[in-house]
Amino acid sequence: RGFKYTQAERVHYLDIGGAPFLDGEYTVFGRVLDGMEVIDKIAKQKTDKSNRPLEDISMKMHVIN
């Protein structure tokens, strides 16, 4: 897409991680504190041509302030 990042932005991504190609496209809405095995299970689900899971996946979320 022709992204151009400053050196400071590159260092920031290397330090905290992230995926620059998602910038401006997706919103981060949380962080996994426990249960990473559930995320791995979700990632392994078969998807259709639009990358949507063939079966709905439900989850519980807790808001921590």
Secondary structure by P-SEA (a helix, b strand, c coil): ccccccaaaaaaaaaccccccccccccccccccccaaaaaaaaaccccccccccbbbbbbbbbcc
